[in-house]
Amino acid sequence: MPETSTIRENLKRLRVERGLSQEGLAEKSGLSKATIAKLEQGRRQGERTTTLMRLANALDVELGELVGKRERLGEDRDGASVLAVRDAILSPSLLPGLPGLDAEDHGDPTPLPDLTAAVTTAWEAYWAGEFGKVAAAVPGLITEARLTHRSLGPAAAAPLAQAYQLGACLMVHFGRDDLAAIGAERGIVAAAEGDDEWQWATVQGTYAWVLHHQARLAEAEDLAMRVAEQIEPSFSAPDEHLAAWGNLLMTALAPACAAGKDPKDYVSKAAAAAERIGHRVDVYQTGFGPATVAMQAVHAYAVLKKPGQALKAAKNVRVGNLRGISRARHLLDVARAHVDAGQPRAAETTLAEARAMSRVWFRHQGLARTLAAEVREIQTRPSPVIRAMCRDLGIE
């Protein structure tokens, strides 16, 4: 996660504001007093997300408030502003019954093929980890998509839903989880106006992912599974249907593992769908296939602290078949398994490989900061590579 000093200061401040002693917070969170004391003293570095989620829930705050997660675009900003994305998602033009507030959406609607192509291009930048480009594009995309939707109605529901969904995904990486939830909700509303249930289900999956990042694990898993049950396909269903369903299973798997549950059922069902498809299917701006399921199996073992099984499963992942930053995300799980297996040099090499795929994306990953801090702490003499990585991640 982020800098040790940030967690130390925020944890103590929030605990005192709520009138809790370290013993009281330990009781509410289910953690030991020693863990909390070490975090407040800055003697525990690279704390795991699951631990921080329990603390955030016990303190009744967003995870981002505890860890100080923030935008880290650096030189890749491209003149973009998170505030511009916020203003597009929370536009007053959406308020009912107040004429004149929709001035920003006046003008000629963008032709549907052009709008669809623009949304797809922005998603490609997202999967490439080019968050500066995405942040620059999202406000205009949402505005154009709203205007086209007002003109064409349900025919333009898909690009509007995907524009909101893209904004939601970006805001998760920037630590704006509440704003991400609103963006995902508006994407769901837009998708519901169309006639594609699989599109609607996919945006529901994004909402479940946001709930996971809000440390609402049970709700995230339940939502993803309820939607998956609603669209459950037959074995002879089209690839797109199987992919939408399989992705929901994989979305449910992540919070289940974070809660310590056995993911075997999710993996087996998704693996059957992936085997039926036989290759990666890119649908609704996501990807699903055998490599996706194998990657999530590695994630499950890594989260459950079974490094041997995680590293064994990683040998079955065809990284080249993963989409964009999913490859880098997979490498973080492999690095986590190496750390837990007591292999800091292998973890360092894997982290460096993930960072090389997209330095902007890497800077926004709490797990990357966690692992870099842990590797530095384990090494008797931290290597130049890990020292440079820690500086880039803002770790003291």
C-alpha positions as CSV (number, residue, x, y, z in Angstrom):
1,M,0.0,0.0,0.0
2,P,1.1,3.7,0.2
3,E,3.8,5.3,2.2
4,T,4.3,4.0,5.8
5,S,4.1,7.5,7.1
6,T,0.7,8.1,5.5
7,I,-0.8,5.0,7.1
8,R,0.8,5.7,10.4
9,E,-0.5,9.3,10.6
10,N,-4.0,8.5,9.3
11,L,-4.5,5.4,11.4
12,K,-3.6,7.2,14.7
13,R,-5.6,10.3,13.8
14,L,-8.8,8.3,12.8
15,R,-8.5,6.1,15.9
16,V,-8.2,9.0,18.2
17,E,-11.1,10.9,16.5
18,R,-13.3,7.9,17.2
19,G,-12.2,7.7,20.8
20,L,-10.7,4.2,20.4
21,S,-7.7,2.9,22.2
22,Q,-5.4,0.5,20.4
23,E,-7.0,-2.3,22.3
24,G,-10.5,-1.1,21.3
25,L,-9.5,-0.9,17.6
26,A,-7.9,-4.3,17.8
27,E,-11.2,-5.7,19.2
28,K,-13.3,-4.1,16.5
29,S,-11.1,-5.1,13.6
30,G,-10.2,-8.6,14.8
31,L,-6.5,-7.7,14.6
32,S,-3.9,-7.9,17.4
33,K,-3.0,-4.8,19.4
34,A,0.7,-5.5,18.4
35,T,-0.2,-5.1,14.7
36,I,-1.9,-1.8,15.3
37,A,0.9,-0.5,17.5
38,K,3.5,-1.4,14.9
39,L,1.5,0.3,12.1
40,E,1.1,3.5,14.1
41,Q,4.8,3.5,14.9
42,G,5.7,2.9,11.2
43,R,7.4,-0.4,12.1
44,R,5.2,-2.5,9.8
45,Q,5.8,-1.6,6.1
46,G,3.9,-2.9,3.1
47,E,0.8,-4.0,5.1
48,R,-1.5,-6.3,3.1
49,T,-4.7,-4.9,1.7
50,T,-6.9,-7.3,3.6
51,T,-5.6,-6.0,6.9
52,L,-6.1,-2.4,5.9
53,M,-9.6,-3.2,4.8
54,R,-10.5,-4.6,8.2
55,L,-9.1,-1.4,9.8
56,A,-11.0,0.8,7.4
57,N,-14.2,-1.0,8.2
58,A,-13.6,-0.8,11.9
59,L,-12.9,2.9,11.7
60,D,-16.0,3.4,9.4
61,V,-14.0,5.1,6.6
62,E,-13.1,4.5,3.0
63,L,-10.0,2.5,2.4
64,G,-8.6,5.4,0.4
65,E,-8.9,7.7,3.4
66,L,-6.9,5.4,5.5
67,V,-4.1,4.7,3.1
68,G,-4.0,8.2,1.4
69,K,-4.5,6.8,-2.1
70,R,-4.4,9.5,-4.7
71,E,-3.8,10.3,-8.3
72,R,-0.3,9.6,-9.4
73,L,-0.2,10.6,-13.1
74,G,3.1,12.5,-12.7
75,E,4.4,13.6,-16.1
76,D,1.8,11.6,-17.9
77,R,-1.1,13.9,-17.0
78,D,-1.7,15.1,-20.5
79,G,-3.4,18.2,-19.1
80,A,-6.1,16.1,-17.6
81,S,-7.8,16.7,-14.2
82,V,-9.7,14.2,-12.0
83,L,-12.0,17.1,-11.3
84,A,-13.0,17.2,-15.0
85,V,-14.0,13.5,-14.8
86,R,-15.9,14.3,-11.6
87,D,-17.8,17.1,-13.2
88,A,-18.7,14.9,-16.2
89,I,-20.0,12.1,-14.0
90,L,-21.8,14.5,-11.6
91,S,-23.1,16.9,-14.3
92,P,-26.1,19.1,-13.2
93,S,-27.5,18.3,-16.7
94,L,-28.8,15.1,-15.2
95,L,-31.0,16.8,-12.6
96,P,-34.6,16.4,-13.5
97,G,-37.1,19.3,-13.6
98,L,-34.7,22.2,-13.8
99,P,-34.6,23.6,-17.4
100,G,-31.5,25.3,-18.6
101,L,-29.0,23.0,-16.7
102,D,-28.3,20.9,-19.8
103,A,-26.6,23.7,-21.8
104,E,-23.3,21.8,-21.8
105,D,-24.9,19.0,-23.8
106,H,-26.3,21.2,-26.5
107,G,-25.0,20.8,-30.1
108,D,-25.0,18.2,-32.8
109,P,-24.8,14.6,-31.6
110,T,-21.8,12.6,-32.6
111,P,-22.6,10.0,-35.2
112,L,-23.0,6.6,-33.5
113,P,-20.1,4.9,-35.4
114,D,-17.8,7.7,-34.5
115,L,-18.8,7.7,-30.9
116,T,-18.4,4.0,-30.6
117,A,-14.9,4.2,-32.2
118,A,-13.9,7.0,-29.8
119,V,-15.1,5.0,-26.7
120,T,-13.2,1.9,-28.0
121,T,-10.0,4.0,-28.5
122,A,-10.2,5.3,-24.9
123,W,-10.7,1.8,-23.5
124,E,-7.6,0.7,-25.5
125,A,-5.6,3.4,-23.7
126,Y,-7.0,2.2,-20.4
127,W,-5.9,-1.4,-21.1
128,A,-2.5,0.0,-22.1
129,G,-2.2,1.7,-18.7
130,E,-2.2,5.2,-20.3
131,F,-4.2,6.8,-17.5
132,G,-3.3,10.3,-18.6
133,K,-4.9,9.8,-22.0
134,V,-7.9,8.2,-20.4
135,A,-8.4,11.0,-17.9
136,A,-8.2,13.5,-20.7
137,A,-10.7,11.7,-22.9
138,V,-13.4,10.6,-20.4
139,P,-15.1,14.0,-19.7
140,G,-15.7,14.7,-23.4
141,L,-16.7,11.1,-24.1
142,I,-19.4,11.1,-21.4
143,T,-20.7,14.5,-22.6
144,E,-20.8,13.4,-26.2
145,A,-22.3,10.0,-25.4
146,R,-25.1,11.7,-23.3
147,L,-25.9,14.0,-26.2
148,T,-26.0,11.2,-28.8
149,H,-28.1,9.1,-26.4
150,R,-30.6,12.0,-26.0
151,S,-30.8,12.1,-29.8
152,L,-30.9,8.4,-30.6
153,G,-32.3,6.8,-27.5
154,P,-31.6,3.1,-26.7
155,A,-29.5,2.7,-29.9
156,A,-26.8,4.8,-28.1
157,A,-27.1,3.1,-24.7
158,A,-24.0,0.9,-25.1
159,P,-21.4,3.7,-25.8
160,L,-22.9,5.8,-23.0
161,A,-22.8,2.9,-20.5
162,Q,-19.2,2.1,-21.5
163,A,-18.1,5.8,-21.2
164,Y,-19.5,5.9,-17.6
165,Q,-17.9,2.5,-16.9
166,L,-14.5,3.7,-18.1
167,G,-14.8,6.7,-15.8
168,A,-15.6,4.4,-12.9
169,C,-12.7,2.1,-13.6
170,L,-10.3,5.1,-13.8
171,M,-11.6,6.5,-10.5
172,V,-10.9,3.3,-8.7
173,H,-7.3,3.5,-9.7
174,F,-7.2,7.2,-8.5
175,G,-8.7,6.2,-5.1
176,R,-12.0,7.9,-5.7
177,D,-14.2,4.9,-5.0
178,D,-17.4,6.8,-4.2
179,L,-17.2,8.6,-7.5
180,A,-16.5,5.3,-9.2
181,A,-19.6,3.9,-7.7
182,I,-21.7,6.7,-9.1
183,G,-20.1,6.3,-12.5
184,A,-20.8,2.6,-12.5
185,E,-24.4,3.1,-11.3
186,R,-25.0,5.6,-14.2
187,G,-23.5,3.1,-16.6
188,I,-25.9,0.5,-15.3
189,V,-28.9,2.8,-15.8
190,A,-27.7,3.6,-19.4
191,A,-27.2,-0.1,-20.2
192,A,-30.6,-0.9,-18.8
193,E,-32.2,1.4,-21.4
194,G,-30.7,-0.7,-24.2
195,D,-31.6,-4.2,-25.3
196,D,-28.4,-6.0,-24.4
197,E,-28.6,-7.9,-21.1
198,W,-25.0,-9.0,-21.3
199,Q,-23.8,-5.4,-21.6
200,W,-25.9,-4.5,-18.5
201,A,-24.4,-7.5,-16.7
202,T,-20.9,-6.4,-17.5
203,V,-21.3,-3.0,-16.0
204,Q,-22.9,-4.6,-12.9
205,G,-19.6,-6.4,-12.7
206,T,-17.8,-3.1,-12.6
207,Y,-20.0,-2.0,-9.8
208,A,-19.2,-5.1,-7.9
209,W,-15.5,-4.4,-8.4
210,V,-16.0,-1.0,-7.0
211,L,-17.7,-2.5,-3.9
212,H,-14.6,-4.7,-3.5
213,H,-12.4,-1.7,-3.5
214,Q,-14.6,-0.2,-0.8
215,A,-13.9,-3.2,1.3
216,R,-17.6,-4.3,1.0
217,L,-16.6,-7.9,0.3
218,A,-19.8,-9.7,1.0
219,E,-21.8,-7.2,-1.1
220,A,-19.3,-7.4,-4.0
221,E,-19.4,-11.2,-4.1
222,D,-23.2,-11.3,-3.7
223,L,-23.9,-8.8,-6.5
224,A,-21.6,-10.4,-9.0
225,M,-23.1,-13.8,-8.3
226,R,-26.7,-12.7,-8.4
227,V,-26.2,-11.1,-11.8
228,A,-24.3,-14.2,-13.0
229,E,-27.2,-16.4,-12.0
230,Q,-29.6,-14.1,-13.8
231,I,-27.7,-14.4,-17.1
232,E,-26.4,-18.0,-16.7
233,P,-25.9,-19.4,-20.2
234,S,-26.5,-22.8,-21.7
235,F,-23.4,-24.8,-22.8
236,S,-24.3,-23.9,-26.4
237,A,-24.6,-20.2,-25.8
238,P,-22.6,-17.6,-27.9
239,D,-19.1,-16.9,-26.9
240,E,-20.0,-13.3,-25.8
241,H,-22.7,-14.7,-23.4
242,L,-20.2,-17.2,-21.9
243,A,-17.6,-14.4,-21.6
244,A,-19.9,-12.0,-19.8
245,W,-21.0,-14.8,-17.4
246,G,-17.4,-16.0,-16.8
247,N,-16.2,-12.5,-16.1
248,L,-18.9,-12.1,-13.4
249,L,-17.6,-15.4,-11.8
250,M,-14.1,-14.0,-11.7
251,T,-15.4,-10.7,-10.3
252,A,-17.0,-12.7,-7.5
253,L,-13.9,-14.7,-6.9
254,A,-11.7,-11.8,-5.8
255,P,-13.8,-10.6,-2.8
256,A,-14.4,-14.2,-1.8
257,C,-10.7,-14.8,-1.6
258,A,-10.1,-11.6,0.2
259,A,-12.6,-12.8,2.8
260,G,-10.7,-16.1,3.1
261,K,-13.2,-18.3,1.2
262,D,-12.3,-21.3,-1.0
263,P,-12.6,-20.1,-4.7
264,K,-12.7,-23.7,-6.2
265,D,-16.4,-23.5,-7.3
266,Y,-15.9,-20.2,-9.1
267,V,-12.7,-21.4,-10.8
268,S,-14.3,-24.7,-12.0
269,K,-17.4,-23.1,-13.4
270,A,-15.4,-20.3,-15.2
271,A,-12.9,-22.8,-16.5
272,A,-15.7,-24.8,-18.1
273,A,-16.9,-21.7,-19.9
274,A,-13.4,-20.8,-21.0
275,E,-12.7,-24.3,-22.3
276,R,-15.9,-24.1,-24.2
277,I,-14.8,-20.9,-25.9
278,G,-11.2,-22.0,-26.3
279,H,-9.6,-18.6,-26.8
280,R,-9.8,-15.0,-25.5
281,V,-13.0,-13.2,-26.3
282,D,-12.9,-9.4,-26.2
283,V,-16.4,-8.3,-25.4
284,Y,-17.9,-5.2,-23.8
285,Q,-14.4,-3.7,-23.4
286,T,-13.3,-6.7,-21.3
287,G,-11.5,-10.0,-22.1
288,F,-12.3,-13.5,-21.0
289,G,-10.7,-16.9,-21.9
290,P,-8.6,-19.7,-20.5
291,A,-5.8,-17.4,-19.6
292,T,-8.1,-15.2,-17.6
293,V,-9.3,-18.1,-15.5
294,A,-5.7,-19.4,-15.0
295,M,-4.7,-15.9,-13.9
296,Q,-7.5,-15.7,-11.4
297,A,-6.5,-19.0,-10.0
298,V,-3.0,-17.6,-9.3
299,H,-4.6,-14.6,-7.7
300,A,-6.7,-16.8,-5.4
301,Y,-3.8,-18.8,-4.2
302,A,-1.7,-15.7,-3.7
303,V,-4.4,-13.9,-1.7
304,L,-5.0,-17.0,0.4
305,K,-1.2,-17.2,1.2
306,K,-0.5,-20.4,-0.7
307,P,2.6,-19.3,-2.6
308,G,3.6,-22.8,-3.7
309,Q,0.3,-23.4,-5.4
310,A,0.2,-19.9,-6.8
311,L,3.7,-20.3,-8.4
312,K,2.7,-23.7,-9.7
313,A,-0.5,-22.3,-11.2
314,A,1.4,-19.4,-12.8
315,K,3.1,-21.9,-15.1
316,N,-0.2,-22.5,-16.7
317,V,-0.9,-18.9,-17.5
318,R,-0.2,-17.8,-21.1
319,V,0.6,-14.2,-20.3
320,G,0.5,-13.2,-24.0
321,N,-3.2,-14.1,-24.0
322,L,-4.1,-11.6,-21.3
323,R,-5.3,-8.2,-22.2
324,G,-3.1,-5.2,-21.6
325,I,-2.6,-4.3,-17.9
326,S,-4.1,-7.7,-16.9
327,R,-0.7,-9.0,-17.7
328,A,1.0,-6.6,-15.3
329,R,-1.7,-7.3,-12.6
330,H,-1.0,-11.1,-12.9
331,L,2.7,-10.4,-12.4
332,L,1.9,-8.6,-9.1
333,D,0.2,-11.8,-7.9
334,V,3.3,-13.8,-8.9
335,A,5.5,-11.3,-7.1
336,R,3.3,-11.6,-4.0
337,A,3.8,-15.4,-4.1
338,H,7.5,-15.0,-4.4
339,V,7.6,-12.7,-1.3
340,D,5.5,-15.2,0.7
341,A,7.8,-18.0,-0.5
342,G,10.9,-16.1,0.8
343,Q,12.2,-15.3,-2.7
344,P,12.8,-11.5,-2.6
345,R,15.1,-11.5,-5.7
346,A,12.5,-13.3,-7.8
347,A,9.9,-10.9,-6.5
348,E,12.0,-7.9,-7.4
349,T,12.5,-9.2,-11.0
350,T,8.8,-9.8,-11.4
351,L,7.9,-6.4,-10.0
352,A,10.3,-4.7,-12.4
353,E,8.7,-6.6,-15.3
354,A,5.3,-5.4,-14.3
355,R,6.5,-1.9,-13.9
356,A,8.0,-1.9,-17.3
357,M,4.6,-2.7,-18.9
358,S,3.1,0.6,-17.6
359,R,4.8,2.9,-15.1
360,V,1.7,5.0,-14.7
361,W,-0.5,2.0,-14.0
362,F,2.1,0.6,-11.6
363,R,2.2,3.8,-9.5
364,H,-1.5,3.5,-8.9
365,Q,-1.4,-0.1,-7.6
366,G,-1.5,-0.5,-3.8
367,L,-0.2,-4.0,-4.1
368,A,2.9,-2.8,-6.0
369,R,3.7,-0.4,-3.1
370,T,3.1,-3.2,-0.6
371,L,5.4,-5.6,-2.3
372,A,8.1,-3.1,-3.1
373,A,8.2,-2.1,0.6
374,E,8.3,-5.7,1.7
375,V,11.1,-6.6,-0.7
376,R,13.2,-3.6,0.5
377,E,12.6,-4.5,4.1
378,I,13.6,-8.2,3.5
379,Q,16.8,-7.4,1.6
380,T,19.8,-6.8,3.8
381,R,21.2,-4.4,1.3
382,P,18.3,-3.2,-1.0
383,S,19.3,-3.3,-4.6
384,P,19.4,-0.2,-6.8
385,V,16.4,-1.5,-8.7
386,I,14.2,-1.8,-5.6
387,R,15.4,1.6,-4.2
388,A,14.5,3.3,-7.5
389,M,11.2,1.6,-7.5
390,C,10.4,2.7,-4.0
391,R,11.3,6.3,-4.8
392,D,9.0,6.2,-7.9
393,L,6.2,4.8,-5.8
394,G,6.6,7.5,-3.1
395,I,7.7,5.1,-0.4
396,E,9.9,6.7,2.3
